[in-house]
Amino acid sequence: MARVRKAIIYFAWLITCCAAPAGDGPVIREALLTPGFDGILRADPALLQSGGAKLIEKDGTRYFVAVGFASVLSDSPAERVRQLQVARTRALKVASEFIGTTIITSEEKFSKKTTVTNFNGVKTSARRELLEETTVAKIKALVNAPPVVGTWKSGDGQLFFYAIGTQIR
C-alpha cells in the first residue's frame, strides 16, 4: 500500500511540476522528468527542442544527457511503442557518437564501356558509363545505456523526445 501511495504522489508531482509555464523556456507537453534531472534538462532549451548529447554542469556537478526523438504519427498504443523504440535508439546513437569515434570509408568505381556492332555493313555503337559510390560509416562504442531521465512531446505535439542520462563522478 505504501508503494502505491508513493507512486501516486510521484505521478501527481510529475503532472503538476513538470508542465512548463508560458514564457518559462521552451514549451513542452506531457513531460515525465526524473526529479533530479528536471532542472538539468531545462537548463539547456536547445536539448529539449532538438535532441543531441551534452555534458551539462550544474551546481558543481557534471551530468551526461543524450536526447533522441521520433515523430508522432497517431495516438495508438502501437504508435506509442514505436515512438519509444525509435527515440531510445536515437538517444543511444547520439550518446555513442558523443563518446566514440566514427570511421567513414568511401569507395568510388568509375567504368566506361563502349560497344561497336557491325551488322550488314551498318555500324552502331553504344556507350555506357557507370559510377558506383559506396560509403560505409562504422561506429565502434560500447555504451552501458544510462537510465531514462525523461520523456516529453514538443509544444505542437509532433515530436516525442526520450532522454537518457547519468551523473558524472
CORLINQUI-V481544 format. One line per field, one symbol per residue. phi: phi as a letter, one per 20 degrees, with the letter a starting at -180 (. if undefined). psi: psi as a letter, one per 20 degrees, with the letter a starting at -180 (. if undefined). burial: + if it has 24 or more other ideal C-beta (glycine too) atoms within 12 Angstrom, else -. A space follows every 10 residues. Layout:
# CORLINQUI-V481544
phi->???
psi->???
burial->???
This chain:
# CORLINQUI-V481544
phi->.fffffffff fffffeedef fgndnfeccl fcdfgfdgff fffcgfffec mpcbeddblm ddcdcccdbb feeadfgfff ffffffffff ffffffffed dddddccccc cccdcdddcl ndecccccdc ddccccdddd bddeffffdr cadfgemecd dcddabeee
psi->hhgggggggg ghggghijpp qpjmaqpqql pnppghighg giinhhhhhj aaqqpppplj qqqpppprrq qohajqhhhg gggggghggh ghghghhgir qppppppppp qppppppool ippqqppppp oppppppppo qopoprqpiq qrqrhijhqp qopqrqpp.
burial->---------- -------+-+ -----+-+-+ ++++--++-+ ++-+--+++- ++++-+---- --++++++++ -+-------- --++-+++-+ ++++++-++- ---------- ---------- ---------- ---------- -----+-+++ ++++----++ ++++++---
